[in-house]
Amino acid sequence: MARRKSGGREARIALRSAPLAKNEKPVLPGEVGGRYKPLNDKQVKSIEENVFRILEEIGFNDATPHCIETCVEFGAIMGNDGRLRMPRDVVRNAMELAQRNLTLHGQSPEYDLDLSGSKVHFSTAGAAVLIADPENNEYRESLSKDLYDMARITSKCEHIHMFQRTCVLRDISDPRDLDLNSIYCSVMGTKKHIGTSFTEANHVTDGLEMLHIIAGSEKKWRQRPFVSMSNCFVVPPMKFAQESLECLRVGVEGGMPVLLLSAAQAGATAPPLLPGVVSQAWAECLGGLVYVNAIKPGAPTIMGTWPFVSDLRTGSMCGGSPEQGLISAACAQMGNYFDLPTGTAAGMTDAKFPDFQAGTERASTHVATAMAGANIIYESAGMYASLLGACPESLIIDNDFLGASLRMTKGFSDDSEESLCFDAISDVCLNNLGHYLGSKETIQVMQSEYIYPELSDRDSPNDWKDKGKPVLLDKAIMQKNTILSSYFPDHINDNVDRLIRNKYNISLSRSAVGREPFNN
């Protein structure tokens, strides 16, 4: 005998499924975090003091001539031992000059991200050299089309707010072509803000020229720069990376927002004790901030405190460890304390495919970091095998989780008398109604107060059986294939595409982006 489902339940499901206006959604990009504080007040002050001591007494090795000249003019001191030291007042000056109410622009204004205060956003990121392919149960080299495809998938993921490059284009051997094709594949795939990186300074110049073409002019680009540079300007501990410093200089002068990225590993290139890890990460990033503001005061900058954790038994990086969540959340807390736009990494996993390990590791690091109030959480979706692999299907699965994480970050946002629901409790209890399912309060808030997964399964075992016992990963694979076979963004028109292809060696074919070949 077929089981019957109540009309009330079906009506509620239909109401839940109706499209929502933006102002009615339970979560939006930039929900305010900061409620979780892993560091007590004494620890915050101690880390702050330690950061200034590191910069003032230890300083950086291997600064470039331009960095030395510019920073010394700004007040830094070049020692006889070849180390560039930054006194406290110099660092404080840079912090005062830094742009705080920073907006990362999308190619379309609807995707602009407000990084002020402790507003939280989620981004992809990574330099994976492999694609985790659960559909074929294998790992393979990452290609140009994979980056474009992941940008397209991200466009369809509401809770992934920007797209930073996820993988290395292993089908391109020339470093210049690789850098420029990474930009092309990303900006063609999504209108959201893009993050990329460069290996040489002249590639930054070439990339800026490409972005001027896409924006319509250099002036329009500078008004709304929709690509930021992830810049590993430092080789921990406390040593500048000279080529990256040059990339940084060109990017800042070209109006490109910069993520100052410090990515040490605890117990390897950072101290083994976690407060020391956080101290070094912030010292390195603040040193970069001094250089940025010595070049151009107030240049848009994100403090990329990305310390990672090592498995001290083997030395291998372990992004899914509980310690990763702690240090990422602590870096976010320090960013709120310093009132500087801050990005950190969380949500990575050491698992090889989407499975129980992946879910638990992603959740245990990510939620803590979001609730601590990081402005951007990078690596928040799709990254596997300790950042060696990127999984396109996982972007779709992770999107549900990111929405849930943002809902937890939002917390109890309503402190009104009505939120206590005394009248509803009185009505249900005194009038023997027995439940709140039909109350006006339930109907009013069932979509604005509660978030519902798009892919995850909440059916009863019987309903799940009636639907053919669907498997989450199978559903993600199906949705991925649907997106990639039908969705080809067209926000960059053919005239612009022709200009780019005539000027640069673009690897991705016109057919791969869903367009006909040009008629010569």
ZATI-461851 format. One record per residue (C-alpha): residue in one letter; x, y, z. Coordinates in Angstrom, 2 decimals. Last residue first. Layout:
{"A" {X Y Z}}
...
//
This chain:
{"N" {38.42 35.19 -40.48}}
{"N" {35.19 33.76 -39.09}}
{"F" {35.76 33.17 -35.38}}
{"P" {35.08 29.67 -34.12}}
{"E" {31.65 29.14 -32.52}}
{"R" {31.21 29.52 -28.77}}
{"G" {30.56 27.22 -25.83}}
{"V" {33.70 28.03 -23.83}}
{"A" {35.35 24.76 -24.87}}
{"S" {34.30 25.45 -28.47}}
{"R" {36.37 28.63 -28.48}}
{"S" {39.41 26.62 -27.47}}
{"L" {41.22 27.11 -24.16}}
{"S" {44.94 27.61 -24.78}}
{"I" {45.03 31.38 -25.15}}
{"N" {48.33 32.69 -26.52}}
{"Y" {47.71 36.39 -26.01}}
{"K" {47.12 39.44 -28.23}}
{"N" {44.82 38.06 -30.92}}
{"R" {43.03 35.88 -28.36}}
{"I" {42.39 38.85 -26.10}}
{"L" {41.06 41.07 -28.88}}
{"R" {38.85 38.24 -30.16}}
{"D" {37.43 37.65 -26.70}}
{"V" {36.61 41.34 -26.37}}
{"N" {34.73 41.27 -29.67}}
{"D" {33.07 37.99 -28.73}}
{"N" {31.50 39.33 -25.57}}
{"I" {32.60 38.68 -22.01}}
{"H" {29.42 38.21 -19.93}}
{"D" {28.60 35.10 -21.99}}
{"P" {28.71 32.39 -19.35}}
{"F" {28.41 28.85 -20.74}}
{"Y" {25.95 26.71 -18.77}}
{"S" {24.48 23.64 -20.48}}
{"S" {26.90 20.72 -20.52}}
{"L" {29.02 21.88 -17.60}}
{"I" {26.03 22.63 -15.38}}
{"T" {24.28 19.32 -16.11}}
{"N" {27.49 17.35 -15.61}}
{"K" {28.08 18.98 -12.23}}
{"Q" {24.48 18.30 -11.18}}
{"M" {24.83 14.62 -12.07}}
{"I" {28.15 14.33 -10.25}}
{"A" {26.64 16.06 -7.20}}
{"K" {23.67 13.68 -7.19}}
{"D" {26.02 10.71 -7.39}}
{"L" {28.02 12.13 -4.48}}
{"L" {24.91 12.41 -2.32}}
{"V" {23.67 8.88 -3.03}}
{"P" {20.03 8.42 -4.03}}
{"K" {18.13 5.47 -2.55}}
{"G" {15.71 5.08 -5.49}}
{"K" {13.34 7.91 -4.59}}
{"D" {10.98 5.54 -2.76}}
{"K" {13.90 4.40 -0.60}}
{"W" {14.67 7.97 0.44}}
{"D" {10.99 8.45 1.26}}
{"N" {11.09 5.33 3.44}}
{"P" {14.36 6.31 5.14}}
{"S" {12.93 9.76 5.90}}
{"D" {14.15 12.55 3.65}}
{"R" {16.73 15.10 4.78}}
{"D" {19.23 14.52 1.98}}
{"S" {21.93 17.06 1.09}}
{"L" {21.74 18.73 -2.32}}
{"E" {20.06 22.12 -2.05}}
{"P" {20.30 22.34 1.70}}
{"Y" {17.73 24.42 3.59}}
{"I" {18.38 27.56 5.63}}
{"Y" {16.02 28.57 8.41}}
{"E" {15.12 32.04 9.71}}
{"S" {14.07 33.71 6.42}}
{"Q" {12.50 30.64 4.82}}
{"M" {10.29 29.25 7.59}}
{"V" {9.96 32.72 9.12}}
{"Q" {6.47 33.88 8.21}}
{"I" {4.87 30.44 7.93}}
{"T" {6.10 29.44 11.38}}
{"E" {5.00 32.74 12.91}}
{"K" {1.54 32.41 11.37}}
{"S" {1.04 29.11 13.12}}
{"G" {0.30 26.01 11.11}}
{"L" {3.27 23.90 12.18}}
{"Y" {3.27 25.26 15.74}}
{"H" {2.04 22.15 17.55}}
{"G" {-0.52 20.83 20.05}}
{"L" {-3.37 23.17 19.19}}
{"N" {-4.86 22.83 22.67}}
{"N" {-6.00 26.44 22.83}}
{"L" {-3.97 27.28 25.93}}
{"C" {-0.75 25.64 24.75}}
{"V" {-0.68 26.64 21.07}}
{"D" {-1.99 30.17 21.64}}
{"S" {0.23 30.85 24.66}}
{"I" {3.35 29.63 22.88}}
{"A" {2.49 31.81 19.87}}
{"D" {1.87 34.82 22.10}}
{"F" {5.17 34.31 23.94}}
{"C" {7.14 34.01 20.69}}
{"L" {10.49 35.22 22.12}}
{"S" {11.31 36.68 18.69}}
{"E" {8.45 39.16 19.10}}
{"E" {10.27 40.91 21.94}}
{"S" {13.09 41.70 19.51}}
{"D" {16.62 40.33 19.70}}
{"D" {16.72 38.91 16.18}}
{"S" {20.18 38.01 14.86}}
{"F" {20.64 34.79 16.78}}
{"G" {23.68 33.41 14.94}}
{"K" {24.90 34.83 11.65}}
{"T" {27.98 32.64 11.86}}
{"M" {25.80 29.54 12.26}}
{"R" {23.91 30.52 9.11}}
{"L" {27.21 31.14 7.33}}
{"S" {28.36 27.63 8.19}}
{"A" {25.07 26.20 6.93}}
{"G" {25.44 28.05 3.63}}
{"L" {29.03 26.86 3.40}}
{"F" {27.87 23.27 3.96}}
{"D" {25.38 23.41 1.12}}
{"N" {28.02 24.88 -1.21}}
{"D" {30.39 22.12 -0.17}}
{"I" {28.45 19.52 -2.13}}
{"I" {28.48 21.64 -5.28}}
{"L" {32.16 22.56 -4.95}}
{"S" {32.82 18.90 -4.17}}
{"E" {31.85 17.88 -7.67}}
{"P" {34.74 19.93 -9.09}}
{"C" {37.37 18.22 -6.87}}
{"A" {40.76 19.90 -6.49}}
{"G" {43.80 17.85 -5.51}}
{"L" {47.22 18.50 -3.99}}
{"L" {45.78 20.79 -1.30}}
{"S" {46.31 18.29 1.56}}
{"A" {44.66 15.51 -0.45}}
{"Y" {41.51 17.51 -1.18}}
{"M" {40.29 21.06 -1.90}}
{"G" {36.76 21.68 -3.23}}
{"A" {35.51 24.42 -0.96}}
{"S" {36.79 26.75 1.75}}
{"E" {40.33 27.06 0.38}}
{"Y" {39.99 30.76 1.27}}
{"I" {37.92 32.13 4.13}}
{"I" {37.49 35.82 3.49}}
{"N" {36.64 38.46 6.07}}
{"A" {37.53 36.12 8.93}}
{"G" {34.98 36.57 11.73}}
{"A" {35.69 33.99 14.45}}
{"M" {32.41 32.29 13.53}}
{"A" {33.81 31.67 10.05}}
{"T" {37.06 30.25 11.38}}
{"A" {35.32 27.93 13.84}}
{"V" {32.89 26.76 11.15}}
{"H" {35.68 25.95 8.72}}
{"T" {38.11 23.83 10.68}}
{"S" {35.78 21.21 12.15}}
{"A" {33.42 21.32 9.18}}
{"R" {36.01 20.56 6.53}}
{"E" {37.63 17.83 8.59}}
{"T" {34.28 16.16 9.35}}
{"G" {33.08 16.30 5.77}}
{"A" {36.30 15.08 4.21}}
{"Q" {36.64 12.20 6.65}}
{"F" {33.05 11.12 5.98}}
{"D" {33.53 11.13 2.21}}
{"P" {34.16 13.49 -0.71}}
{"F" {37.42 12.18 -2.19}}
{"K" {41.08 11.99 -1.20}}
{"A" {40.82 13.01 2.44}}
{"D" {43.40 15.49 3.78}}
{"T" {40.76 18.17 3.94}}
{"M" {40.65 21.92 3.57}}
{"G" {37.83 23.96 5.06}}
{"A" {40.03 26.75 6.36}}
{"A" {42.48 29.31 4.97}}
{"T" {42.80 32.92 6.07}}
{"G" {41.78 36.32 4.83}}
{"T" {41.87 39.56 6.79}}
{"P" {40.81 43.14 6.12}}
{"L" {42.39 45.07 9.03}}
{"D" {40.74 46.13 12.28}}
{"F" {43.78 45.10 14.36}}
{"Y" {41.51 43.22 16.77}}
{"N" {39.37 41.90 13.94}}
{"G" {42.48 40.63 12.19}}
{"M" {43.69 39.12 15.49}}
{"Q" {40.44 37.17 15.72}}
{"A" {40.84 35.96 12.14}}
{"C" {44.37 34.74 12.89}}
{"A" {42.99 32.94 15.94}}
{"A" {40.29 31.28 13.83}}
{"S" {42.91 30.06 11.36}}
{"I" {45.14 28.88 14.23}}
{"L" {42.33 26.92 15.88}}
{"G" {40.84 25.43 12.73}}
{"Q" {44.22 24.17 11.64}}
{"E" {44.81 22.71 15.11}}
{"P" {41.74 20.53 14.55}}
{"S" {43.55 18.93 11.59}}
{"G" {42.08 18.96 8.09}}
{"G" {44.88 20.93 6.46}}
{"C" {47.52 18.34 7.29}}
{"M" {50.89 19.21 5.69}}
{"S" {53.42 16.40 5.88}}
{"G" {56.33 16.51 8.30}}
{"T" {55.87 12.81 9.15}}
{"R" {55.36 12.60 12.91}}
{"L" {54.93 16.36 13.24}}
{"D" {51.84 16.30 11.06}}
{"S" {52.25 19.85 9.90}}
{"V" {49.71 22.63 10.29}}
{"F" {49.19 25.61 8.02}}
{"P" {49.58 29.33 8.56}}
{"W" {47.49 31.40 6.16}}
{"T" {47.56 35.00 7.40}}
{"G" {46.59 36.73 4.17}}
{"M" {46.13 40.32 5.27}}
{"I" {44.07 41.74 2.43}}
{"T" {45.27 44.90 0.72}}
{"P" {43.70 47.71 -1.30}}
{"A" {46.37 50.47 -1.58}}
{"G" {45.92 52.94 1.28}}
{"P" {49.33 54.54 0.93}}
{"K" {51.05 53.52 -2.33}}
{"I" {54.60 52.16 -2.34}}
{"A" {55.31 52.67 1.38}}
{"N" {51.81 51.41 2.02}}
{"V" {52.55 48.13 0.25}}
{"Y" {55.96 47.76 1.91}}
{"V" {54.56 48.29 5.41}}
{"L" {51.71 45.88 4.65}}
{"G" {54.25 43.22 3.71}}
{"G" {55.84 43.56 7.13}}
{"L" {52.33 43.32 8.60}}
{"C" {51.90 40.02 6.78}}
{"E" {55.15 38.56 8.11}}
{"A" {54.49 39.68 11.68}}
{"W" {50.93 38.33 11.52}}
{"A" {52.06 34.89 10.40}}
{"Q" {54.91 34.86 12.94}}
{"S" {52.61 35.67 15.85}}
{"V" {49.95 33.14 14.80}}
{"V" {52.54 30.35 14.68}}
{"G" {54.02 31.49 18.00}}
{"P" {50.58 31.30 19.62}}
{"L" {50.28 27.76 18.16}}
{"L" {53.45 26.22 19.54}}
{"P" {55.48 24.38 16.88}}
{"P" {57.17 27.53 15.54}}
{"A" {56.78 28.27 11.81}}
{"T" {58.64 26.85 8.80}}
{"A" {58.46 23.26 10.05}}
{"G" {56.64 22.88 13.37}}
{"A" {53.67 24.86 12.16}}
{"Q" {53.76 25.23 8.39}}
{"A" {54.21 28.72 6.97}}
{"A" {51.85 30.30 4.44}}
{"S" {52.14 34.09 4.54}}
{"L" {50.07 35.66 1.76}}
{"L" {49.60 39.36 1.27}}
{"L" {46.39 39.30 -0.78}}
{"V" {46.70 42.24 -3.15}}
{"P" {44.06 44.42 -4.80}}
{"M" {45.22 45.47 -8.28}}
{"G" {45.63 49.20 -8.93}}
{"G" {48.57 48.87 -11.32}}
{"E" {51.11 50.33 -8.86}}
{"V" {50.03 47.72 -6.32}}
{"G" {50.31 44.93 -8.89}}
{"V" {53.72 46.06 -10.14}}
{"R" {55.12 46.21 -6.59}}
{"L" {53.63 42.85 -5.58}}
{"C" {55.06 41.14 -8.65}}
{"E" {58.45 42.60 -7.70}}
{"L" {58.08 41.30 -4.16}}
{"S" {57.12 37.91 -5.64}}
{"E" {60.42 37.82 -7.51}}
{"Q" {62.30 38.58 -4.28}}
{"A" {60.68 36.17 -1.88}}
{"F" {61.33 37.90 1.46}}
{"K" {62.58 35.97 4.47}}
{"M" {60.89 36.05 7.85}}
{"P" {60.37 32.30 8.46}}
{"P" {58.75 31.74 6.12}}
{"V" {59.31 32.61 2.46}}
{"V" {57.52 35.93 2.04}}
{"F" {55.90 37.70 -0.88}}
{"C" {53.48 34.83 -1.57}}
{"N" {51.10 37.10 -3.51}}
{"S" {47.49 36.26 -4.27}}
{"M" {46.62 39.01 -6.71}}
{"S" {43.08 40.36 -6.94}}
{"V" {40.80 40.50 -9.99}}
{"F" {37.68 42.65 -10.33}}
{"P" {39.37 46.07 -10.16}}
{"R" {36.43 48.52 -10.31}}
{"Q" {37.58 52.10 -10.79}}
{"R" {41.09 51.04 -11.74}}
{"W" {39.72 48.76 -14.44}}
{"K" {37.49 51.49 -15.83}}
{"K" {40.47 53.82 -16.10}}
{"E" {42.61 51.14 -17.74}}
{"S" {39.95 50.69 -20.39}}
{"G" {37.00 48.47 -21.35}}
{"A" {37.15 46.17 -18.31}}
{"I" {38.09 43.14 -20.42}}
{"I" {40.75 45.03 -22.37}}
{"H" {42.13 46.61 -19.18}}
{"L" {42.23 43.13 -17.64}}
{"M" {44.41 41.87 -20.47}}
{"E" {46.78 44.81 -19.99}}
{"L" {46.90 44.06 -16.28}}
{"G" {47.88 40.48 -17.07}}
{"D" {50.74 41.63 -19.27}}
{"T" {52.07 43.87 -16.50}}
{"V" {51.63 41.08 -13.95}}
{"H" {53.48 38.71 -16.29}}
{"N" {56.35 41.22 -16.33}}
{"A" {56.60 40.79 -12.55}}
{"E" {57.13 37.03 -12.68}}
{"T" {55.34 34.00 -11.19}}
{"F" {51.84 35.45 -10.95}}
{"S" {48.75 34.70 -8.89}}
{"T" {44.98 34.71 -9.26}}
{"G" {41.85 35.72 -7.35}}
{"I" {38.63 36.50 -9.17}}
{"H" {35.56 38.41 -8.00}}
{"K" {32.34 36.87 -9.30}}
{"K" {31.32 37.22 -12.95}}
{"T" {32.30 33.61 -13.62}}
{"G" {33.84 31.29 -16.20}}
{"M" {35.46 33.72 -18.63}}
{"V" {37.18 35.55 -15.77}}
{"S" {38.69 32.31 -14.46}}
{"C" {39.87 30.74 -17.71}}
{"Y" {41.39 34.06 -18.84}}
{"I" {43.23 34.77 -15.60}}
{"S" {44.74 31.28 -15.49}}
{"N" {45.56 31.64 -19.20}}
{"L" {47.68 34.68 -18.39}}
{"D" {49.67 32.97 -15.65}}
{"L" {50.18 29.77 -17.64}}
{"D" {51.13 31.64 -20.79}}
{"R" {53.83 33.49 -18.87}}
{"P" {55.09 30.31 -17.18}}
{"D" {55.34 28.34 -20.49}}
{"S" {54.42 24.71 -19.84}}
{"I" {50.65 24.79 -20.38}}
{"D" {48.73 21.48 -20.12}}
{"R" {49.42 21.37 -16.37}}
{"L" {47.23 24.40 -15.74}}
{"V" {47.61 24.74 -11.97}}
{"C" {44.46 24.46 -9.88}}
{"T" {41.92 26.31 -7.74}}
{"R" {42.33 29.93 -8.84}}
{"Q" {40.35 32.20 -6.55}}
{"F" {36.64 32.35 -7.21}}
{"M" {34.50 34.60 -5.03}}
{"H" {31.30 34.28 -2.99}}
{"I" {30.93 30.53 -2.74}}
{"H" {27.57 30.47 -0.97}}
{"E" {25.36 30.78 -4.02}}
{"C" {27.09 28.08 -6.05}}
{"K" {26.10 28.42 -9.73}}
{"S" {28.96 30.73 -10.62}}
{"T" {31.25 28.36 -8.74}}
{"I" {30.39 25.65 -11.26}}
{"R" {31.47 27.92 -14.10}}
{"A" {34.76 28.77 -12.36}}
{"M" {35.31 25.05 -11.80}}
{"D" {34.81 24.42 -15.50}}
{"Y" {37.27 27.14 -16.52}}
{"L" {39.89 25.71 -14.16}}
{"D" {39.26 22.18 -15.41}}
{"K" {39.45 23.35 -19.01}}
{"S" {42.97 24.61 -18.46}}
{"L" {44.11 21.22 -17.19}}
{"S" {44.70 19.45 -13.88}}
{"E" {46.63 16.16 -13.95}}
{"R" {44.68 13.06 -12.96}}
{"Y" {43.40 11.43 -9.76}}
{"E" {41.03 8.49 -10.07}}
{"N" {37.70 7.02 -9.06}}
{"N" {36.09 7.73 -12.46}}
{"E" {33.20 9.84 -11.13}}
{"P" {35.29 10.64 -8.05}}
{"D" {37.73 12.72 -10.12}}
{"A" {40.18 14.49 -7.81}}
{"I" {41.97 16.80 -10.21}}
{"L" {45.71 17.16 -9.71}}
{"V" {48.28 19.96 -9.58}}
{"A" {46.32 21.89 -7.00}}
{"A" {47.32 25.52 -6.65}}
{"G" {44.64 26.58 -4.27}}
{"A" {41.72 28.89 -3.69}}
{"T" {37.93 28.87 -3.39}}
{"S" {36.27 31.68 -1.55}}
{"F" {33.86 32.27 1.31}}
{"H" {32.81 35.57 2.85}}
{"V" {32.49 36.86 6.42}}
{"K" {31.93 40.41 7.65}}
{"S" {34.14 41.16 10.64}}
{"G" {34.54 44.89 10.06}}
{"S" {34.63 45.88 6.40}}
{"L" {35.19 43.30 3.68}}
{"D" {32.22 44.27 1.49}}
{"L" {32.10 41.88 -1.48}}
{"D" {30.79 42.96 -4.89}}
{"Y" {28.93 40.17 -6.71}}
{"E" {25.83 42.17 -7.68}}
{"P" {28.20 44.82 -9.05}}
{"S" {29.05 42.61 -12.07}}
{"Q" {32.66 41.89 -12.97}}
{"G" {32.94 41.47 -9.24}}
{"H" {34.54 44.04 -6.99}}
{"L" {36.35 43.45 -3.74}}
{"T" {35.35 46.27 -1.42}}
{"L" {37.63 47.46 1.37}}
{"N" {36.37 49.52 4.28}}
{"R" {39.77 49.25 5.93}}
{"Q" {42.37 50.71 3.59}}
{"A" {45.72 50.76 5.34}}
{"L" {47.18 54.14 6.34}}
{"E" {46.75 53.52 10.06}}
{"M" {48.27 50.07 9.77}}
{"A" {51.23 51.47 7.87}}
{"N" {51.77 54.07 10.59}}
{"R" {51.57 51.39 13.28}}
{"V" {54.26 49.41 11.47}}
{"V" {56.53 52.45 11.33}}
{"D" {55.81 53.28 14.99}}
{"R" {56.75 49.73 16.01}}
{"P" {60.11 49.75 14.28}}
{"M" {60.51 47.75 11.05}}
{"R" {63.72 45.84 10.47}}
{"L" {65.27 44.96 7.11}}
{"R" {67.98 42.34 7.59}}
{"G" {71.30 42.50 5.76}}
{"D" {73.46 42.05 8.87}}
{"N" {74.48 45.70 8.75}}
{"G" {70.84 46.55 9.36}}
{"M" {68.39 48.31 7.07}}
{"I" {65.96 50.29 9.21}}
{"A" {62.33 51.00 8.30}}
{"G" {61.03 54.58 8.35}}
{"F" {59.06 55.03 5.11}}
{"E" {62.24 56.07 3.27}}
{"V" {63.73 52.85 4.60}}
{"C" {60.70 50.97 3.22}}
{"T" {61.02 52.43 -0.27}}
{"E" {64.78 51.97 -0.58}}
{"I" {64.81 48.49 0.89}}
{"C" {61.80 47.29 -1.12}}
{"H" {63.27 48.74 -4.34}}
{"P" {66.63 47.09 -3.66}}
{"T" {64.90 43.75 -3.00}}
{"A" {64.64 42.42 0.57}}
{"D" {66.51 39.18 1.23}}
{"N" {66.14 38.92 5.04}}
{"F" {63.33 40.32 7.10}}
{"G" {63.14 41.74 10.64}}
{"I" {64.39 40.22 13.89}}
{"E" {64.24 42.99 16.52}}
{"E" {61.56 45.38 15.24}}
{"L" {59.39 43.03 13.20}}
{"I" {59.60 40.16 15.68}}
{"R" {59.11 42.51 18.63}}
{"F" {56.01 44.04 17.03}}
{"V" {54.46 40.62 16.49}}
{"N" {55.32 39.54 20.04}}
{"E" {53.52 42.55 21.49}}
{"E" {50.40 41.76 19.47}}
{"I" {50.63 38.08 20.42}}
{"S" {50.82 38.99 24.11}}
{"K" {47.89 41.39 23.83}}
{"V" {45.72 38.78 22.14}}
{"Q" {46.81 36.12 24.63}}
{"K" {45.86 38.32 27.59}}
{"D" {42.45 39.06 26.08}}
{"N" {41.65 35.37 25.59}}
{"L" {42.28 33.72 22.23}}
{"P" {39.82 31.25 20.68}}
{"K" {37.25 34.01 20.16}}
{"Y" {33.95 32.86 18.63}}
{"R" {31.42 35.66 18.31}}
{"G" {33.45 37.43 15.62}}
{"G" {31.21 36.95 12.63}}
{"V" {28.97 39.35 10.71}}
{"E" {27.17 37.99 7.66}}
{"G" {29.05 39.26 4.61}}
{"P" {27.41 37.32 1.82}}
{"L" {23.75 36.76 2.66}}
{"V" {21.96 34.29 4.90}}
{"P" {18.31 33.47 5.65}}
{"K" {17.14 34.98 2.37}}
{"E" {14.27 37.47 2.47}}
{"N" {16.24 40.56 1.44}}
{"K" {17.50 38.80 -1.68}}
{"A" {14.02 37.85 -2.84}}
{"L" {13.39 34.16 -2.46}}
{"P" {12.53 31.55 -5.06}}
{"A" {9.85 29.10 -3.91}}
{"S" {11.19 25.82 -2.56}}
{"R" {10.22 26.45 1.06}}
{"L" {6.67 27.24 0.02}}
{"A" {6.45 24.02 -1.97}}
{"I" {7.89 22.05 0.96}}
{"R" {5.35 23.64 3.31}}
{"A" {2.51 22.80 0.95}}
{"E" {3.71 19.22 0.67}}
{"R" {3.79 18.93 4.45}}
{"G" {0.31 20.36 4.80}}
{"G" {-1.04 18.06 2.09}}
{"S" {0.10 15.12 4.13}}
{"K" {2.00 12.36 2.42}}
{"R" {0.29 9.07 1.78}}
{"R" {2.09 5.75 1.81}}
{"A" {1.39 3.38 -1.01}}
{"M" {0.00 0.00 0.00}}
//
